[in-house]
Amino acid sequence: MNGQGLLIQALVYLTAGVVSVPIAKRIGLGSVLGYLIAGVIVGPFLLNLVGEPTDVMRFAEFGVVILLFLIGLEVRPALLWKMRTAIFGLGGGQLALTTGVIALAGLALGLDWRTATAAGVVLALSSTAIVLANLEEKGLRQGAVGEAVFGVLLFQDLAVIPLFALLPLLAMGAPVHGAAEAAGHGASLLDAMGLPGWAKALAILGAVAAVIGGGRYLVRPVFRFIAAARLREIFTASALLLVVAVAALMQTVGLSPALGAFLAGVVLAESEFRRELETDIEPFRGLLLGLFFITVGAGLDFSVIARQPVALLGLVLGMMILKALAMFGVGRVFRMARREAATTAVSLAQGGEFAFVLLGFTVAAGVIDPDLSKLLSAVVALSMAFTPLAFLAYEKLVLSRGDGPGDEPEAIPFDEGDPEVIVAGFGRFGQIAARLLIANDFNVVTLDSSIEQIELLRAFGRKVHYGDASRIDLLRTAGAAKAKLLIVAIDDKDKAVELVEAAKAAFPNLAIMSRAWDRRHAYDLLAHGADDVERESFEGSLAMGKRALLRLGFTERRAVAAAVTFRKLDRQLFEKLAPAYGQEENYVLASRDSTETMERLLNAEMRRAAEEDGEDDLARRVEKDRQPV
């Protein structure tokens, strides 16, 4: 494809998405179905504006790769243990039961048991891209349904790795040479080299070991070096380079690039760069997944549909019904509420992206006939297209009725629970506030952009995420939309004001407390949306003054009273001067008068207290003239 042709294709795909998706959203069909409809319209079987979508499909599949990398970033040991029932219980039960019922249906239709089993395994997988996008759009990504769906999808993603080893065991004859290329999945470099089976196995194990070892011992130091340079675009480029490199390595040894990306994400799941990686890659995921959905729509083979439309429609509906019933049954076995089990079942009723990969693989291995592979590919693609419609119908008929008597409240989100507080800046100021909140059992997410500070704190066991908290997209990823409080403790005066202003605009219900350098900075922060401010040196200086009074002869009670009085009067002065801030001449005059008034009140209060205690010497001492603060 020449450069001009590529630009024309890009123009057509982008125009199709930009025009169709908002229309589909407006009429209630959802963005995923909008992308699929756009692909059908511009594809080779209708308007034929882009020719064969094979080349673009190879590029668009990178969206699935990025999605699996982001999912891998969520897979931490603590999460696996917490979600063990959803992953290994619901996920394992869904895959086993769905494979069994579809295989029985295949046997009833006259397929050989080995072919029926392979078809059952392939069709048991669901679309991670479509399901998560649909749940996110419907506001169901969190809670019991989101946890169950995520667990099942995660188990399916993990299961694909052994499936590549097990499916060839069902082969009925010699592999069909060139079938993988015909299915759109080229042979690996290892196949081209003609290596024996044991050498291929060693190469695959070596590639997996390289991803794990490199992620743990090489990637983190590289990211630390890049983060120290504070160049956001280079960090983003490095994140994309990591994903592309791992995907290319997996493809070289014959494994799915998406699985390699998933493995890389898992290795970095406990890294301090997890939040920043998620935020940097997220925009590419959305764009490329949209392109992937368009190419799925454009790749629908209408000649297959036209030859046997009734049979194909029956296969699609039959598969989706069997998958939904199987998932509902598994959900009820694991004591999910009926409503939640039904929502999970409808969400997972379609075929998945990995079906296209596994179908090409099974054809090449001689497990499934090429003609049957084309038919099953059409079934999977149509089921993906029908999913938004099926969920829309379910939403209108079931979800819109309100809560039933047997329904349970939603569980906490499956990640770490919704954060109650986000602390931006975990330096000498922010860590004191964060530690106090954590010690009182509040769920706190901490962010800092200094890699040196993060390394130091992690050495002491503190959990700090790397990231520039002034980025609203990062705050949203960290959970700011549901948090109660944002504490701005970064040490950049201007950036703190920008962060407060942007956060208040993006999250109007989020309370914001901010560290201020001085009184003027405090006024700036309040003017731009902060709900409360604290001058960073005020309390420390006041504590030092109280200790000085003790060394100069004050009793403990008198020193504490003096500090409390000073704090109260200073707060009154701060609030009194706020209206004049910004008018320099008026502010200076008002500040001078108010400071003198504060000094007189403070002297009077201390003199009165000293006289009450009979401390004449102290009373005389506080009557001395002082310079205004």
C-alpha positions as CSV (number, residue, x, y, z in Angstrom):
1,M,0.0,0.0,0.0
2,N,1.5,3.3,-1.0
3,G,1.5,6.5,1.1
4,Q,-1.4,8.1,-0.7
5,G,-3.5,5.0,-0.3
6,L,-2.7,4.8,3.4
7,L,-3.8,8.4,3.8
8,I,-7.0,7.8,2.0
9,Q,-7.8,4.8,4.2
10,A,-7.0,6.8,7.3
11,L,-9.3,9.6,6.1
12,V,-12.1,7.1,5.4
13,Y,-11.8,5.3,8.7
14,L,-11.6,8.4,10.8
15,T,-14.5,10.1,9.0
16,A,-16.6,6.9,9.4
17,G,-15.9,6.8,13.1
18,V,-16.3,10.5,13.7
19,V,-19.7,10.6,11.9
20,S,-21.2,7.3,12.9
21,V,-20.3,7.0,16.6
22,P,-21.9,10.2,17.8
23,I,-25.1,9.3,15.9
24,A,-25.1,5.8,17.3
25,K,-24.6,7.2,20.8
26,R,-27.4,9.8,20.3
27,I,-30.0,7.1,19.3
28,G,-28.9,4.8,22.1
29,L,-26.9,2.1,20.2
30,G,-23.6,2.8,21.9
31,S,-20.2,3.5,20.5
32,V,-19.1,-0.1,19.8
33,L,-22.1,-0.8,17.6
34,G,-21.5,2.6,15.9
35,Y,-17.9,1.6,15.0
36,L,-19.2,-1.8,13.7
37,I,-21.9,-0.1,11.6
38,A,-19.3,2.3,10.2
39,G,-17.1,-0.6,9.2
40,V,-19.9,-2.3,7.4
41,I,-20.8,0.8,5.5
42,V,-17.3,1.7,4.3
43,G,-16.2,-2.0,3.9
44,P,-15.7,-3.9,0.6
45,F,-19.2,-5.4,0.7
46,L,-21.1,-2.1,0.6
47,L,-19.5,1.2,-0.4
48,N,-16.0,-0.4,-0.8
49,L,-14.2,2.8,0.1
50,V,-11.2,1.1,1.7
51,G,-10.7,-2.0,-0.4
52,E,-9.6,-5.1,1.5
53,P,-9.4,-4.4,5.3
54,T,-6.7,-7.0,5.9
55,D,-3.8,-4.5,6.1
56,V,-5.7,-2.2,8.4
57,M,-6.9,-5.1,10.5
58,R,-3.2,-6.0,11.3
59,F,-2.6,-2.4,12.5
60,A,-6.0,-2.2,14.3
61,E,-5.3,-5.4,16.2
62,F,-2.7,-3.4,18.1
63,G,-5.6,-1.9,19.9
64,V,-6.3,-5.3,21.4
65,V,-2.6,-5.6,22.3
66,I,-2.8,-2.3,24.2
67,L,-6.0,-3.4,25.9
68,L,-4.4,-6.6,27.2
69,F,-1.3,-4.7,28.4
70,L,-3.6,-2.4,30.4
71,I,-5.5,-5.4,31.8
72,G,-2.2,-6.9,32.7
73,L,-1.3,-3.8,34.7
74,E,-4.3,-4.5,36.9
75,V,-3.2,-8.1,37.7
76,R,-1.4,-7.9,41.0
77,P,-1.0,-10.8,43.4
78,A,-3.2,-9.1,45.9
79,L,-5.9,-8.6,43.2
80,L,-5.6,-12.3,42.1
81,W,-6.1,-13.5,45.7
82,K,-8.9,-11.1,46.3
83,M,-10.7,-12.1,43.1
84,R,-9.8,-15.8,43.2
85,T,-13.5,-16.8,43.2
86,A,-14.3,-14.6,40.2
87,I,-11.2,-15.6,38.2
88,F,-10.8,-19.2,38.9
89,G,-14.3,-20.0,40.0
90,L,-16.5,-18.1,37.6
91,G,-13.9,-18.0,34.9
92,G,-13.0,-21.6,35.0
93,G,-16.6,-22.7,35.3
94,Q,-17.7,-20.5,32.4
95,L,-15.0,-21.8,30.1
96,A,-15.6,-25.5,30.9
97,L,-19.4,-25.4,30.9
98,T,-19.6,-23.2,27.7
99,T,-17.1,-25.4,25.9
100,G,-19.1,-28.5,26.8
101,V,-22.6,-27.2,25.8
102,I,-21.3,-25.8,22.5
103,A,-19.4,-29.1,21.8
104,L,-22.6,-31.0,22.4
105,A,-24.4,-28.7,20.0
106,G,-21.7,-29.4,17.4
107,L,-22.0,-33.1,17.9
108,A,-25.8,-32.7,17.4
109,L,-25.1,-30.9,14.1
110,G,-22.9,-33.7,12.9
111,L,-19.4,-32.5,13.7
112,D,-16.6,-34.9,14.7
113,W,-16.1,-34.8,18.5
114,R,-12.6,-33.3,18.1
115,T,-13.8,-30.6,15.7
116,A,-16.8,-29.9,18.0
117,T,-14.5,-29.6,21.1
118,A,-12.2,-27.2,19.3
119,A,-15.1,-25.1,18.1
120,G,-16.5,-25.1,21.6
121,V,-13.2,-23.9,23.1
122,V,-12.9,-21.2,20.4
123,L,-16.5,-19.9,20.8
124,A,-16.4,-20.0,24.6
125,L,-14.1,-17.0,24.6
126,S,-15.7,-13.6,24.8
127,S,-14.6,-10.2,23.5
128,T,-12.6,-8.3,26.2
129,A,-12.6,-5.2,24.0
130,I,-16.4,-5.0,23.4
131,V,-17.4,-6.2,26.9
132,L,-15.3,-3.8,28.9
133,A,-16.1,-0.9,26.6
134,N,-19.8,-1.6,26.9
135,L,-19.7,-1.9,30.7
136,E,-17.7,1.3,30.9
137,E,-20.3,3.1,28.7
138,K,-23.2,1.7,30.8
139,G,-21.6,2.6,34.1
140,L,-21.2,-1.1,35.2
141,R,-17.4,-1.4,35.1
142,Q,-17.3,-1.3,38.9
143,G,-19.3,-3.3,41.3
144,A,-20.3,-7.0,41.4
145,V,-21.1,-7.3,37.7
146,G,-17.8,-5.6,36.7
147,E,-15.9,-7.8,39.1
148,A,-17.5,-11.0,37.8
149,V,-17.0,-10.0,34.1
150,F,-13.4,-9.0,34.7
151,G,-12.6,-12.2,36.5
152,V,-14.1,-14.3,33.6
153,L,-12.3,-12.3,30.9
154,L,-9.0,-12.5,32.8
155,F,-9.3,-16.3,33.1
156,Q,-10.0,-16.5,29.4
157,D,-7.0,-14.4,28.6
158,L,-4.8,-16.6,30.8
159,A,-6.3,-19.8,29.3
160,V,-5.3,-18.9,25.8
161,I,-1.7,-19.6,26.5
162,P,-2.2,-23.4,27.2
163,L,-4.8,-23.6,24.4
164,F,-2.1,-23.0,21.9
165,A,-0.4,-26.1,23.2
166,L,-3.6,-28.2,23.7
167,L,-5.6,-27.5,20.5
168,P,-3.1,-29.2,18.1
169,L,-3.6,-32.4,20.1
170,L,-7.1,-32.6,18.5
171,A,-5.8,-32.6,15.0
172,M,-7.3,-35.2,12.7
173,G,-4.7,-35.1,10.0
174,A,-1.8,-33.2,8.6
175,P,-1.8,-29.4,9.0
176,V,-3.1,-27.4,6.2
177,H,-0.1,-25.6,4.8
178,G,-0.6,-21.9,4.3
179,A,-3.9,-21.9,6.1
180,A,-2.7,-19.6,8.7
181,E,-1.7,-17.0,6.2
182,A,-5.0,-17.4,4.5
183,A,-6.7,-16.8,7.7
184,G,-4.8,-13.6,8.1
185,H,-2.2,-14.8,10.7
186,G,1.2,-15.3,9.3
187,A,3.6,-18.0,10.3
188,S,6.2,-17.2,12.9
189,L,9.9,-16.9,12.3
190,L,10.4,-20.2,14.1
191,D,8.2,-21.9,11.5
192,A,10.1,-20.3,8.7
193,M,13.4,-21.6,10.2
194,G,12.1,-25.1,10.3
195,L,13.2,-25.8,13.9
196,P,12.2,-29.0,15.6
197,G,9.4,-29.0,18.1
198,W,11.7,-29.1,21.2
199,A,13.6,-26.1,19.8
200,K,10.4,-24.1,19.3
201,A,9.3,-24.9,22.8
202,L,12.7,-23.7,24.2
203,A,12.4,-20.5,22.1
204,I,8.9,-19.8,23.4
205,L,10.0,-20.4,27.0
206,G,13.0,-18.2,26.5
207,A,10.8,-15.4,25.1
208,V,8.4,-15.6,28.1
209,A,11.4,-15.6,30.4
210,A,12.9,-12.6,28.7
211,V,9.6,-10.6,29.1
212,I,9.4,-11.5,32.8
213,G,13.1,-11.0,33.6
214,G,13.4,-7.9,31.4
215,G,10.3,-6.3,33.0
216,R,11.5,-6.9,36.5
217,Y,15.2,-6.1,36.2
218,L,15.7,-4.0,33.0
219,V,12.5,-2.0,32.3
220,R,12.1,-0.5,35.7
221,P,15.7,1.0,35.8
222,V,15.1,2.3,32.3
223,F,11.8,4.0,33.3
224,R,13.5,5.5,36.3
225,F,16.2,7.0,34.1
226,I,13.6,8.4,31.7
227,A,11.3,9.6,34.5
228,A,14.3,11.5,36.0
229,A,14.5,13.5,32.8
230,R,10.9,14.7,33.3
231,L,10.1,14.5,29.6
232,R,6.5,13.4,29.3
233,E,6.6,12.7,25.6
234,I,9.6,10.4,26.0
235,F,7.9,8.5,28.8
236,T,4.9,8.0,26.5
237,A,7.1,6.9,23.7
238,S,8.9,4.5,26.0
239,A,5.7,3.0,27.1
240,L,4.6,2.4,23.5
241,L,8.0,1.0,22.7
242,L,7.7,-1.5,25.5
243,V,4.3,-2.7,24.2
244,V,5.5,-2.9,20.6
245,A,8.7,-4.7,21.5
246,V,7.0,-7.3,23.6
247,A,4.3,-7.9,20.9
248,A,6.9,-8.3,18.2
249,L,8.9,-10.7,20.3
250,M,5.8,-12.9,21.0
251,Q,4.9,-12.8,17.3
252,T,8.4,-13.9,16.4
253,V,8.1,-17.1,18.4
254,G,4.5,-17.8,17.3
255,L,2.6,-16.6,20.3
256,S,-0.2,-14.0,20.3
257,P,1.2,-10.4,20.6
258,A,-1.8,-9.6,22.8
259,L,-0.7,-12.3,25.3
260,G,2.8,-11.0,25.3
261,A,1.5,-7.5,26.1
262,F,-0.7,-8.9,28.8
263,L,2.4,-10.7,30.3
264,A,4.4,-7.5,30.2
265,G,1.6,-5.7,32.0
266,V,1.5,-8.3,34.7
267,V,5.2,-8.0,35.3
268,L,4.8,-4.2,35.8
269,A,1.6,-4.4,37.8
270,E,3.5,-3.8,41.1
271,S,5.7,-1.1,39.6
272,E,5.5,2.5,40.8
273,F,5.0,3.4,37.1
274,R,1.6,1.6,36.8
275,R,-0.6,4.6,37.0
276,E,1.5,6.7,34.6
277,L,1.7,3.9,32.1
278,E,-2.1,3.5,32.2
279,T,-2.7,7.2,31.7
280,D,-0.1,7.5,28.8
281,I,-1.4,4.5,26.9
282,E,-5.1,4.9,27.5
283,P,-5.7,7.4,24.5
284,F,-4.1,5.0,22.1
285,R,-6.2,2.2,23.4
286,G,-9.4,4.0,22.7
287,L,-8.4,5.1,19.2
288,L,-7.0,1.8,18.1
289,L,-9.9,-0.2,19.6
290,G,-12.3,2.0,17.7
291,L,-10.3,1.2,14.5
292,F,-10.4,-2.5,15.4
293,F,-14.2,-2.5,15.7
294,I,-14.4,-0.7,12.3
295,T,-12.2,-3.3,10.7
296,V,-14.3,-6.1,12.2
297,G,-17.4,-4.5,10.6
298,A,-15.6,-4.1,7.3
299,G,-14.3,-7.6,7.4
300,L,-17.7,-9.3,7.6
301,D,-17.9,-11.7,4.7
302,F,-21.4,-11.0,3.3
303,S,-20.9,-13.7,0.7
304,V,-21.0,-16.3,3.5
305,I,-24.0,-14.5,5.0
306,A,-25.8,-14.4,1.7
307,R,-25.3,-18.1,1.0
308,Q,-26.9,-19.3,4.2
309,P,-28.4,-16.3,6.1
310,V,-31.0,-18.3,8.1
311,A,-28.6,-20.9,9.2
312,L,-26.0,-18.3,10.1
313,L,-28.4,-16.3,12.1
314,G,-29.5,-19.4,13.8
315,L,-25.9,-20.3,14.7
316,V,-25.3,-16.8,16.1
317,L,-28.4,-16.7,18.2
318,G,-27.9,-20.3,19.3
319,M,-24.3,-19.6,20.4
320,M,-25.2,-16.5,22.3
321,I,-28.1,-18.1,24.0
322,L,-26.1,-21.2,25.0
323,K,-23.2,-19.0,26.3
324,A,-25.6,-16.8,28.3
325,L,-27.4,-19.8,29.8
326,A,-24.1,-21.4,30.7
327,M,-22.7,-18.2,32.3
328,F,-26.0,-17.6,34.2
329,G,-25.9,-21.1,35.6
330,V,-22.3,-20.7,36.7
331,G,-23.1,-17.4,38.3
332,R,-26.0,-18.9,40.3
333,V,-23.8,-21.8,41.4
334,F,-21.4,-19.2,42.9
335,R,-24.3,-17.5,44.6
336,M,-24.6,-14.4,42.4
337,A,-27.9,-12.6,42.6
338,R,-30.2,-13.3,39.7
339,R,-30.0,-9.8,38.3
340,E,-26.2,-9.7,38.5
341,A,-25.8,-13.2,37.0
342,A,-28.1,-12.3,34.1
343,T,-26.3,-9.0,33.4
344,T,-23.0,-10.9,33.5
345,A,-24.4,-13.6,31.2
346,V,-25.7,-11.1,28.6
347,S,-22.4,-9.2,28.7
348,L,-20.3,-12.3,27.9
349,A,-22.6,-13.9,25.2
350,Q,-20.5,-13.0,22.1
351,G,-17.4,-14.4,20.6
352,G,-14.0,-12.9,21.2
353,E,-11.1,-11.3,19.4
354,F,-8.9,-14.4,20.2
355,A,-11.4,-16.5,18.3
356,F,-10.0,-15.1,15.0
357,V,-6.5,-15.9,16.2
358,L,-7.3,-19.4,17.4
359,L,-9.4,-20.2,14.2
360,G,-6.4,-19.5,12.0
361,F,-4.2,-21.5,14.3
362,T,-6.6,-24.5,14.4
363,V,-6.9,-24.5,10.6
364,A,-3.1,-24.5,10.3
365,A,-2.9,-27.4,12.7
366,G,-5.5,-29.4,10.9
367,V,-8.1,-29.3,13.7
368,I,-10.8,-27.3,11.9
369,D,-11.7,-27.3,8.2
370,P,-11.0,-23.9,6.4
371,D,-14.7,-23.7,5.3
372,L,-15.9,-24.2,8.8
373,S,-13.4,-21.7,10.0
374,K,-14.9,-19.0,7.7
375,L,-18.4,-19.9,8.9
376,L,-17.3,-19.6,12.6
377,S,-15.5,-16.4,11.9
378,A,-18.7,-14.9,10.5
379,V,-20.6,-16.2,13.6
380,V,-18.1,-14.6,15.9
381,A,-18.1,-11.3,14.0
382,L,-21.9,-11.1,13.9
383,S,-22.2,-12.0,17.6
384,M,-19.8,-9.1,18.3
385,A,-22.1,-6.8,16.3
386,F,-25.2,-8.1,18.0
387,T,-23.8,-7.7,21.5
388,P,-24.7,-3.9,21.9
389,L,-28.1,-4.7,20.5
390,A,-28.6,-7.6,22.9
391,F,-27.5,-5.5,25.9
392,L,-29.6,-2.6,24.8
393,A,-32.7,-4.9,24.7
394,Y,-31.8,-6.4,28.1
395,E,-31.3,-2.9,29.5
396,K,-34.7,-1.8,28.3
397,L,-36.5,-5.0,29.4
398,V,-34.8,-5.8,32.6
399,L,-32.4,-3.2,34.0
400,S,-34.9,-0.3,33.5
401,R,-37.4,-2.0,35.9
402,G,-35.4,-1.1,38.9
403,D,-34.1,-3.2,41.8
404,G,-35.9,-6.4,42.4
405,P,-36.5,-7.8,45.8
406,G,-33.8,-10.4,45.6
407,D,-31.0,-8.1,44.4
408,E,-27.9,-7.3,46.3
409,P,-26.1,-4.0,46.6
410,E,-23.0,-3.5,44.4
411,A,-19.7,-4.6,45.9
412,I,-16.7,-2.3,46.2
413,P,-14.7,-1.9,42.9
414,F,-12.5,-4.8,42.0
415,D,-9.3,-2.8,41.9
416,E,-8.4,-1.3,45.3
417,G,-11.7,0.1,46.2
418,D,-12.7,3.7,45.5
419,P,-10.1,6.0,47.0
420,E,-11.4,8.4,49.6
421,V,-8.4,10.7,49.4
422,I,-5.8,11.5,46.7
423,V,-2.6,13.1,47.8
424,A,-0.7,14.9,45.1
425,G,2.9,15.2,46.2
426,F,4.4,12.8,48.7
427,G,7.3,14.9,49.9
428,R,8.1,16.4,53.3
429,F,4.7,18.1,53.5
430,G,2.3,15.6,51.8
431,Q,3.5,12.5,53.5
432,I,2.7,13.8,57.0
433,A,-1.0,14.3,56.0
434,A,-1.1,11.0,54.1
435,R,0.4,9.0,56.9
436,L,-2.2,10.4,59.4
437,L,-5.0,9.5,57.1
438,I,-3.7,6.0,56.3
439,A,-3.2,5.4,60.0
440,N,-6.9,6.2,60.5
441,D,-7.9,3.6,57.9
442,F,-8.7,5.9,55.0
443,N,-8.1,4.6,51.5
444,V,-5.5,7.0,50.2
445,V,-3.9,7.1,46.7
446,T,-0.5,8.9,46.7
447,L,1.1,10.4,43.6
448,D,4.6,12.0,43.2
449,S,6.6,13.0,40.1
450,S,10.0,12.7,41.7
451,I,11.5,9.3,40.9
452,E,14.2,9.8,43.6
453,Q,11.6,10.5,46.2
454,I,9.6,7.4,45.2
455,E,12.7,5.2,45.4
456,L,13.5,6.5,48.8
457,L,10.0,6.1,50.1
458,R,9.5,2.6,48.6
459,A,12.7,1.5,50.4
460,F,10.9,2.3,53.6
461,G,7.8,0.4,52.5
462,R,5.7,3.4,51.4
463,K,3.3,2.8,48.5
464,V,3.6,5.7,46.1
465,H,2.6,5.9,42.5
466,Y,4.7,7.7,39.9
467,G,2.9,10.4,37.9
468,D,2.4,14.1,37.3
469,A,-0.7,14.8,39.4
470,S,-1.3,18.1,37.5
471,R,-2.6,15.9,34.6
472,I,-6.4,15.5,35.0
473,D,-6.4,12.3,33.0
474,L,-4.0,10.8,35.6
475,L,-6.2,12.0,38.5
476,R,-9.2,10.4,36.8
477,T,-7.3,7.2,36.5
478,A,-6.4,7.4,40.2
479,G,-10.1,7.7,41.0
480,A,-10.7,11.4,41.5
481,A,-14.2,11.1,40.1
482,K,-15.3,9.1,43.2
483,A,-12.8,10.4,45.8
484,K,-14.0,12.7,48.6
485,L,-10.8,14.8,49.0
486,L,-7.8,15.9,47.0
487,I,-4.8,17.2,49.0
488,V,-2.4,19.2,46.8
489,A,1.0,19.1,48.4
490,I,3.3,19.6,45.3
491,D,6.2,22.0,45.7
492,D,5.7,24.0,42.5
493,K,3.7,27.2,43.3
494,D,2.3,27.8,39.8
495,K,1.6,24.2,39.1
496,A,-0.3,23.9,42.4
497,V,-2.6,26.7,41.3
498,E,-3.1,25.2,37.9
499,L,-3.8,21.8,39.4
500,V,-6.4,23.2,41.8
501,E,-8.2,25.1,39.1
502,A,-8.2,22.2,36.7
503,A,-9.3,19.7,39.3
504,K,-12.1,21.9,40.5
505,A,-13.4,22.2,36.9
506,A,-13.1,18.5,36.1
507,F,-14.4,17.2,39.5
508,P,-16.7,19.8,41.0
509,N,-17.8,17.6,43.8
510,L,-14.2,16.9,44.9
511,A,-13.1,18.9,48.0
512,I,-9.6,20.3,47.6
513,M,-7.1,21.2,50.3
514,S,-3.8,22.7,49.2
515,R,-0.4,23.4,50.6
516,A,0.5,27.1,50.2
517,W,3.9,28.7,50.2
518,D,2.8,31.9,51.9
519,R,-0.2,34.1,52.4
520,R,-0.3,35.5,48.9
521,H,0.0,32.0,47.4
522,A,-2.9,30.9,49.7
523,Y,-5.1,33.6,48.4
524,D,-4.3,32.5,44.8
525,L,-5.2,29.0,45.6
526,L,-8.5,30.0,47.2
527,A,-9.3,32.2,44.2
528,H,-8.8,29.3,41.8
529,G,-11.1,26.8,43.7
530,A,-9.3,25.5,46.8
531,D,-11.7,24.8,49.6
532,D,-9.0,25.1,52.3
533,V,-5.3,26.0,52.4
534,E,-2.4,25.5,54.8
535,R,0.7,27.6,54.7
536,E,3.5,25.1,54.8
537,S,5.8,26.9,57.3
538,F,3.1,28.4,59.5
539,E,2.6,25.6,62.0
540,G,6.3,24.8,62.2
541,S,7.2,28.4,62.9
542,L,4.4,28.8,65.5
543,A,5.7,25.6,67.2
544,M,9.2,27.1,67.2
545,G,7.9,30.3,68.7
546,K,6.1,28.4,71.5
547,R,9.3,26.6,72.4
548,A,11.2,29.9,72.4
549,L,8.6,31.2,75.0
550,L,9.3,28.2,77.1
551,R,13.0,28.8,77.1
552,L,12.4,32.4,78.0
553,G,10.5,31.5,81.1
554,F,6.9,31.0,80.1
555,T,5.0,28.1,81.7
556,E,3.7,25.4,79.4
557,R,0.1,26.6,79.9
558,R,1.0,30.2,79.1
559,A,3.1,29.2,76.0
560,V,0.3,27.0,74.6
561,A,-2.3,29.8,75.2
562,A,0.0,32.3,73.4
563,A,0.3,30.0,70.4
564,V,-3.5,29.3,70.3
565,T,-4.3,33.0,70.5
566,F,-1.8,33.9,67.8
567,R,-3.2,31.2,65.5
568,K,-6.8,32.4,66.0
569,L,-5.9,36.1,65.4
570,D,-3.8,35.2,62.4
571,R,-6.7,33.3,60.9
572,Q,-9.0,36.3,61.5
573,L,-6.5,38.5,59.8
574,F,-6.2,36.2,56.8
575,E,-9.9,36.1,56.3
576,K,-10.2,39.9,56.7
577,L,-7.5,40.6,54.1
578,A,-8.9,38.2,51.5
579,P,-11.3,40.7,49.7
580,A,-8.4,43.2,49.3
581,Y,-6.0,40.7,47.7
582,G,-5.3,41.5,44.1
583,Q,-5.4,45.3,44.7
584,E,-1.8,45.8,45.7
585,E,-2.0,49.3,47.2
586,N,-5.2,48.6,49.1
587,Y,-3.9,45.2,50.2
588,V,-0.7,46.7,51.6
589,L,-2.6,49.4,53.6
590,A,-5.1,46.9,54.9
591,S,-2.4,44.5,55.8
592,R,-0.5,47.2,57.7
593,D,-3.5,48.3,59.7
594,S,-4.7,44.7,60.4
595,T,-1.3,43.6,61.5
596,E,-1.0,46.5,64.0
597,T,-4.5,45.7,65.2
598,M,-3.5,42.0,65.6
599,E,-0.4,43.0,67.6
600,R,-2.4,45.1,70.0
601,L,-5.0,42.4,70.5
602,L,-2.3,39.8,71.1
603,N,-0.4,42.0,73.6
604,A,-3.7,42.7,75.4
605,E,-4.6,39.1,75.6
606,M,-1.2,38.0,76.9
607,R,-1.1,40.9,79.4
608,R,-4.5,39.9,80.7
609,A,-3.5,36.3,81.1
610,A,-0.2,37.2,82.8
611,E,-1.9,39.4,85.3
612,E,-4.4,36.7,86.1
613,D,-1.5,34.4,86.8
614,G,0.2,37.0,88.9
615,E,3.2,37.0,86.5
616,D,4.0,40.7,86.7
617,D,7.3,40.2,85.0
618,L,5.7,38.5,82.1
619,A,3.0,41.2,81.9
620,R,5.6,43.9,81.7
621,R,7.4,41.9,79.0
622,V,4.4,41.6,76.7
623,E,3.8,45.3,77.0
624,K,7.0,46.1,75.1
625,D,6.6,47.4,71.6
626,R,7.1,44.8,68.9
627,Q,7.6,45.1,65.2
628,P,4.6,44.0,63.0
629,V,5.0,40.5,61.6
